Amino acid sequence: MKCPNCQSAEVGRIGEQEYYCWSCFLEMAYIDGQLHVREIEEDGSLSSLDDLFFDGR
């Protein structure tokens, strides 16, 4: 798996369908068969970045 943001292969699995990019620090998750990209905020919350990566979702 490659990161959709930086194309790095430095992606590790952190959950059953969750992954983390060690190069650009984004979290990715497969939900209902679709990839979702999220940014981890300073307070630990997640912000969706799907609108930046995927058109029409």
C-alpha positions in Angstrom: 0.0 0.0 0.0 1.2 3.5 -0.8 0.1 6.7 0.8 -2.3 8.7 -1.4 -0.7 11.9 -0.3 3.1 11.4 -0.5 3.2 8.1 -2.4 5.5 6.7 0.3 5.5 2.9 1.0 6.2 3.7 4.7 2.7 2.8 5.7 2.0 0.6 8.7 -1.1 -1.1 9.9 -2.6 0.2 13.1 -5.9 -1.6 13.2 -8.0 -4.1 11.3 -8.7 -1.8 8.4 -6.6 1.2 9.5 -3.2 2.4 8.3 -0.7 5.2 9.2 1.8 6.9 6.9 5.1 7.5 8.8 6.3 9.9 6.1 3.4 12.5 6.2 1.6 11.4 9.3 -1.8 10.7 7.8 -4.2 8.0 8.9 -6.1 6.0 6.3 -9.1 3.6 6.9 -11.2 1.4 4.8 -14.8 1.9 5.7 -17.5 0.1 3.7 -14.9 -0.7 1.0 -13.9 2.9 0.5 -10.6 4.5 1.5 -10.9 7.5 3.9 -7.9 9.8 4.7 -7.7 11.6 8.0 -5.3 14.0 9.6 -4.5 13.7 13.3 -4.9 17.0 15.1 -2.8 18.2 18.0 -5.5 17.3 20.5 -5.7 13.7 19.1 -8.9 14.2 17.2 -9.2 13.2 13.5 -10.1 15.5 10.7 -11.3 14.1 7.3 -9.3 15.0 4.3 -11.5 13.0 1.9 -12.6 16.2 0.0 -8.9 16.9 -0.9 -8.2 13.4 -2.2 -11.4 12.1 -3.6 -13.9 13.9 -5.9 -17.6 13.2 -5.6 -17.7 11.6 -2.2 
